[in-house]
């Protein structure tokens, strides 16, 4: 039934500011940009922003893949995110961390040397 991560939607209360922050963090402009939804293509998946939402650290907790968790975590902090969970080795070469974006959403990252992109369908 579940085929894998496709889209993760983050509610924000300032869509223009959120769009600029996520574009800087992802180093890519949105591919879909409307007043009701902004979508970014990230490695075959979608990160979406919806306006007038209630941000929360307790909602969905997706993990976005990164090549190096330490470098990515530091960049997120430099871009104005707040530390939530420091980079942690959870075993077998996998490292995870999380921050709160400037809008109050949990943004998780994962460095996973076992992830197989060819398995995406």
MARZA-495715 format. One line per 5 residues: number of its first residue (from 1); for each residue x, y, z of N, C-alpha, C. Coordinates in nm, 4 decimals, always signed. Example, Ala and Ser with C-alpha at 12.3 -4.5 7.8 and 13.67 -1.06 7.14 Angstrom:
2
1) +1.3190,-0.5690,+0.7800,+1.2300,-0.4500,+0.7800,+1.3200,-0.3300,+0.7800  +1.2850,-0.2250,+0.7080,+1.3670,-0.1060,+0.7140,+1.2900,+0.0030,+0.7870
# end
This chain:
121
1) +0.0820,-0.1193,+0.0000,+0.0000,+0.0000,+0.0000,+0.0865,+0.1260,+0.0000  +0.1781,+0.1391,+0.0935,+0.2647,+0.2571,+0.0989,+0.3841,+0.2332,+0.0069  +0.4083,+0.3279,-0.0826,+0.5148,+0.3123,-0.1813,+0.6420,+0.3871,-0.1471  +0.6401,+0.4706,-0.0443,+0.7585,+0.5470,-0.0066,+0.7297,+0.6949,+0.0000  +0.8241,+0.7697,+0.0504,+0.8085,+0.9137,+0.0659,+0.7894,+0.9797,-0.0700
6) +0.6879,+1.0606,-0.0804,+0.6640,+1.1363,-0.2025,+0.6633,+1.2863,-0.1748  +0.5815,+1.3273,-0.0785,+0.5642,+1.4685,-0.0466,+0.5581,+1.4862,+0.1042  +0.6218,+1.5894,+0.1519,+0.6093,+1.6285,+0.2913,+0.5639,+1.7735,+0.2907  +0.4557,+1.8010,+0.3609,+0.3982,+1.9355,+0.3617,+0.4223,+2.0011,+0.4972  +0.4748,+2.1228,+0.4923,+0.5006,+2.2015,+0.6116,+0.4059,+2.3216,+0.6140
11) +0.3266,+2.3367,+0.7203,+0.2431,+2.4560,+0.7333,+0.3282,+2.5750,+0.7781  +0.3013,+2.6913,+0.7225,+0.3770,+2.8119,+0.7577,+0.2807,+2.9297,+0.7719  +0.3194,+3.0281,+0.8506,+0.2335,+3.1456,+0.8669,+0.2829,+3.2651,+0.7852  +0.3947,+3.2511,+0.7153,+0.4482,+3.3563,+0.6292,+0.5049,+3.2877,+0.5050  +0.4202,+3.2696,+0.4046,+0.4576,+3.1914,+0.2869,+0.5760,+3.2520,+0.2118
16) +0.5803,+3.3830,+0.1959,+0.6911,+3.4463,+0.1234,+0.8235,+3.4233,+0.1956  +0.8251,+3.4429,+0.3251,+0.9474,+3.4217,+0.4029,+0.9877,+3.2744,+0.4021  +0.8898,+3.1862,+0.4166,+0.9182,+3.0421,+0.4153,+0.9721,+2.9986,+0.2796  +0.9144,+3.0500,+0.1730,+0.9615,+3.0166,+0.0382,+1.1073,+3.0576,+0.0218  +1.1416,+3.1760,+0.0665,+1.2797,+3.2238,+0.0552,+1.3744,+3.1392,+0.1400
21) +1.3334,+3.1050,+0.2630,+1.4188,+3.0248,+0.3509,+1.4408,+2.8858,+0.2933  +1.3347,+2.8204,+0.2496,+1.3497,+2.6854,+0.1951,+1.4263,+2.6871,+0.0629  +1.4090,+2.7890,-0.0194,+1.4854,+2.7983,-0.1443,+1.6346,+2.8114,-0.1131  +1.6699,+2.8910,-0.0129,+1.8106,+2.9065,+0.0256,+1.8646,+2.7767,+0.0836  +1.7863,+2.7115,+0.1684,+1.8307,+2.5887,+0.2329,+1.8458,+2.4749,+0.1320
26) +1.7530,+2.4651,+0.0367,+1.7565,+2.3581,-0.0630,+1.8450,+2.3908,-0.1832  +1.8813,+2.5172,-0.1975,+1.9574,+2.5658,-0.3141,+1.8834,+2.5405,-0.4445  +1.7521,+2.5572,-0.4409,+1.6697,+2.5386,-0.5601,+1.5439,+2.6249,-0.5472  +1.4982,+2.6776,-0.6589,+1.3731,+2.7539,-0.6602,+1.2552,+2.6568,-0.6635  +1.1397,+2.7008,-0.6150,+1.0236,+2.6124,-0.6225,+0.9849,+2.5868,-0.7684
31) +0.9346,+2.4678,-0.7953,+0.8866,+2.4368,-0.9308,+0.7381,+2.4711,-0.9427  +0.6707,+2.4834,-0.8288,+0.5291,+2.5207,-0.8261,+0.5156,+2.6305,-0.7228  +0.4608,+2.7450,-0.7638,+0.4597,+2.8611,-0.6752,+0.3289,+2.9373,-0.6908  +0.2360,+2.9069,-0.6018,+0.1061,+2.9735,-0.6018,+0.0772,+3.0233,-0.4603  -0.0230,+3.1076,-0.4469,-0.0583,+3.1629,-0.3163,-0.1069,+3.0556,-0.2188
36) -0.1577,+2.9446,-0.2696,-0.2136,+2.8391,-0.1852,-0.1166,+2.7231,-0.1596  -0.0021,+2.7199,-0.2343,+0.0914,+2.6080,-0.2193,+0.2208,+2.6403,-0.2922  +0.3331,+2.6082,-0.2289,+0.4643,+2.6205,-0.2924,+0.5302,+2.4835,-0.2841  +0.5734,+2.4314,-0.4007,+0.6340,+2.2989,-0.4033,+0.7766,+2.3015,-0.4563  +0.8643,+2.2289,-0.3867,+1.0039,+2.2144,-0.4267,+1.0287,+2.0689,-0.4628
41) +1.1021,+2.0454,-0.5704,+1.1428,+1.9103,-0.6066,+1.2781,+1.8835,-0.5418  +1.2843,+1.7763,-0.4608,+1.4054,+1.7447,-0.3854,+1.4385,+1.5974,-0.4069  +1.5293,+1.5691,-0.4968,+1.5735,+1.4318,-0.5187,+1.4643,+1.3352,-0.5573  +1.3682,+1.3816,-0.6332,+1.2594,+1.2950,-0.6750,+1.1402,+1.2983,-0.5808  +1.1519,+1.3713,-0.4714,+1.0431,+1.3848,-0.3752,+0.9968,+1.5298,-0.3747
46) +0.8916,+1.5589,-0.3023,+0.8419,+1.6950,-0.2963,+0.8345,+1.7460,-0.1537  +0.8807,+1.8693,-0.1350,+0.8651,+1.9408,-0.0106,+0.7678,+2.0532,-0.0396  +0.6539,+2.0529,+0.0287,+0.5509,+2.1521,+0.0034,+0.5292,+2.2446,+0.1211  +0.4903,+2.3685,+0.0914,+0.4575,+2.4678,+0.1936,+0.3130,+2.5113,+0.1729  +0.2367,+2.5137,+0.2811,+0.0989,+2.5623,+0.2739,+0.0840,+2.6795,+0.3705
51) +0.0162,+2.7871,+0.3257,+0.0014,+2.9054,+0.4104,-0.1066,+2.8872,+0.5159  -0.1028,+2.9768,+0.6131,-0.2030,+2.9843,+0.7180,-0.2189,+2.8538,+0.7941  -0.1083,+2.7826,+0.8080,-0.1105,+2.6570,+0.8815,-0.0540,+2.6747,+1.0207  -0.0708,+2.5728,+1.1010,-0.0174,+2.5733,+1.2375,+0.1086,+2.4886,+1.2412  +0.2233,+2.5525,+1.2533,+0.3502,+2.4811,+1.2612,+0.3584,+2.4051,+1.3928
56) +0.4294,+2.2914,+1.3903,+0.4420,+2.2108,+1.5111,+0.5628,+2.1203,+1.5024  +0.6257,+2.0966,+1.6168,+0.7369,+2.0018,+1.6228,+0.6855,+1.8609,+1.6489  +0.5557,+1.8457,+1.6688,+0.4990,+1.7160,+1.7045,+0.4184,+1.6529,+1.5915  +0.4189,+1.7126,+1.4761,+0.3452,+1.6587,+1.3626,+0.4276,+1.5534,+1.2904  +0.4085,+1.5393,+1.1603,+0.4867,+1.4410,+1.0844,+0.6361,+1.4634,+1.1037
61) +0.7116,+1.3552,+1.1075,+0.8551,+1.3666,+1.1298,+0.9324,+1.2980,+1.0181  +0.9234,+1.3513,+0.8980,+1.0003,+1.2939,+0.7882,+1.1492,+1.3189,+0.8077  +1.2292,+1.2360,+0.7468,+1.3742,+1.2545,+0.7464,+1.4172,+1.2741,+0.6022  +1.4835,+1.3834,+0.5761,+1.5323,+1.4144,+0.4426,+1.6780,+1.3726,+0.4331  +1.7128,+1.2996,+0.3277,+1.8474,+1.2485,+0.3097,+1.9502,+1.3576,+0.2862
66) +2.0669,+1.3407,+0.3444,+2.1803,+1.4312,+0.3247,+2.3067,+1.3475,+0.3092  +2.4075,+1.4034,+0.2435,+2.5342,+1.3318,+0.2253,+2.6164,+1.3322,+0.3535  +2.6085,+1.4419,+0.4306,+2.6865,+1.4541,+0.5531,+2.5996,+1.5241,+0.6571  +2.5607,+1.4523,+0.7616,+2.4685,+1.5068,+0.8616,+2.5263,+1.6271,+0.9350  +2.6543,+1.6230,+0.9687,+2.7158,+1.7352,+1.0417,+2.7121,+1.8637,+0.9593
71) +2.7530,+1.8544,+0.8335,+2.7551,+1.9726,+0.7464,+2.6146,+2.0267,+0.7255  +2.5194,+1.9382,+0.6979,+2.3818,+1.9806,+0.6745,+2.3223,+2.0450,+0.7999  +2.3466,+1.9850,+0.9143,+2.2943,+2.0374,+1.0404,+2.3477,+2.1785,+1.0654  +2.4768,+2.1995,+1.0465,+2.5360,+2.3316,+1.0656,+2.4776,+2.4338,+0.9687  +2.4560,+2.3929,+0.8429,+2.3986,+2.4852,+0.7442,+2.2576,+2.5255,+0.7850
76) +2.1788,+2.4294,+0.8319,+2.0437,+2.4602,+0.8776,+2.0464,+2.5624,+0.9911  +2.1383,+2.5444,+1.0854,+2.1502,+2.6390,+1.1965,+2.1932,+2.7766,+1.1460  +2.2875,+2.7791,+1.0514,+2.3335,+2.9064,+0.9940,+2.2210,+2.9804,+0.9232  +2.1254,+2.9056,+0.8676,+2.0137,+2.9661,+0.7958,+1.9001,+3.0085,+0.8884  +1.9205,+2.9935,+1.0183,+1.8214,+3.0421,+1.1130,+1.7363,+2.9363,+1.1790
81) +1.7636,+2.8107,+1.1545,+1.6911,+2.7044,+1.2232,+1.7396,+2.6969,+1.3680  +1.6613,+2.6326,+1.4518,+1.6944,+2.6153,+1.5931,+1.7221,+2.4681,+1.6198  +1.8270,+2.4406,+1.6945,+1.8622,+2.3021,+1.7265,+1.7476,+2.2334,+1.7996  +1.7157,+2.1118,+1.7580,+1.6137,+2.0310,+1.8242,+1.6747,+1.8988,+1.8706  +1.7406,+1.8285,+1.7786,+1.8085,+1.7020,+1.8098,+1.9442,+1.7052,+1.7408
86) +2.0521,+1.7006,+1.8184,+2.1866,+1.7052,+1.7612,+2.2118,+1.5803,+1.6769  +2.3134,+1.5871,+1.5923,+2.3488,+1.4723,+1.5088,+2.3829,+1.3545,+1.5989  +2.3157,+1.2432,+1.5724,+2.3313,+1.1226,+1.6540,+2.3553,+1.0033,+1.5642  +2.4568,+0.9240,+1.5977,+2.4827,+0.7992,+1.5267,+2.3877,+0.6949,+1.5845  +2.2981,+0.6436,+1.5004,+2.2002,+0.5457,+1.5477,+2.2409,+0.4036,+1.5109
91) +2.3645,+0.3888,+1.4611,+2.4165,+0.2564,+1.4293,+2.4265,+0.2303,+1.2810  +2.5179,+0.1418,+1.2450,+2.5354,+0.0960,+1.1078,+2.5651,+0.2102,+1.0103  +2.6324,+0.3153,+1.0606,+2.6704,+0.4268,+0.9745,+2.5601,+0.5278,+0.9487  +2.4472,+0.5134,+1.0142,+2.3332,+0.6030,+0.9940,+2.3357,+0.7105,+1.1017  +2.3250,+0.8370,+1.0580,+2.3243,+0.9502,+1.1507,+2.2018,+1.0361,+1.1238
96) +2.1353,+1.0775,+1.2306,+2.0142,+1.1579,+1.2188,+2.0251,+1.2826,+1.3049  +1.9458,+1.3833,+1.2711,+1.9378,+1.5071,+1.3480,+1.8079,+1.5772,+1.3113  +1.7722,+1.6776,+1.3904,+1.6524,+1.7556,+1.3588,+1.6676,+1.8974,+1.4116  +1.6037,+1.9886,+1.3417,+1.5980,+2.1287,+1.3818,+1.4529,+2.1734,+1.3755  +1.4270,+2.2896,+1.4311,+1.3001,+2.3577,+1.4074,+1.3287,+2.4640,+1.3039
101) +1.2509,+2.4634,+1.1942,+1.2692,+2.5689,+1.0953,+1.2231,+2.7001,+1.1564  +1.2470,+2.8141,+1.0910,+1.2088,+2.9420,+1.1505,+1.0583,+2.9585,+1.1725  +0.9792,+2.8601,+1.1266,+0.8344,+2.8693,+1.1352,+0.7770,+2.7732,+1.2386  +0.8651,+2.6995,+1.3096,+0.8218,+2.6113,+1.4164,+0.8008,+2.4664,+1.3778  +0.8335,+2.4295,+1.2542,+0.8192,+2.2914,+1.2100,+0.9459,+2.2114,+1.2366
106) +0.9294,+2.0865,+1.2728,+1.0430,+1.9950,+1.2858,+1.0918,+1.9624,+1.1449  +1.2240,+1.9708,+1.1243,+1.2852,+1.9350,+0.9961,+1.3957,+1.8355,+1.0274  +1.3728,+1.7086,+0.9923,+1.4673,+1.6026,+1.0224,+1.5552,+1.5684,+0.9033  +1.6794,+1.5289,+0.9325,+1.7721,+1.4867,+0.8268,+1.8295,+1.3503,+0.8630  +1.8726,+1.2790,+0.7585,+1.9328,+1.1477,+0.7785,+2.0469,+1.1277,+0.6804
111) +2.1584,+1.0815,+0.7314,+2.2723,+1.0379,+0.6498,+2.2684,+0.8848,+0.6562  +2.2310,+0.8235,+0.5460,+2.2121,+0.6789,+0.5444,+2.2886,+0.6178,+0.4273  +2.4054,+0.5590,+0.4521,+2.4848,+0.5022,+0.3433,+2.4193,+0.3802,+0.2794  +2.3118,+0.3302,+0.3384,+2.2447,+0.2116,+0.2848,+2.1257,+0.2458,+0.1962  +2.0902,+0.3754,+0.1871,+1.9765,+0.4156,+0.1045,+2.0067,+0.3863,-0.0414
116) +1.9146,+0.3253,-0.1106,+1.9299,+0.2874,-0.2511,+1.8327,+0.3683,-0.3375  +1.8799,+0.4737,-0.4031,+1.7905,+0.5538,-0.4861,+1.7193,+0.4734,-0.5944  +1.7845,+0.3695,-0.6441,+1.7221,+0.2890,-0.7491,+1.5991,+0.2152,-0.6987  +1.5794,+0.2107,-0.5670,+1.4619,+0.1446,-0.5115,+1.3390,+0.2369,-0.5108  +1.3593,+0.3649,-0.5425,+1.2477,+0.4584,-0.5471,+1.1579,+0.4223,-0.6638
121) +1.0308,+0.4195,-0.6377,+0.9346,+0.3908,-0.7457,+0.8162,+0.4805,-0.7376
# end
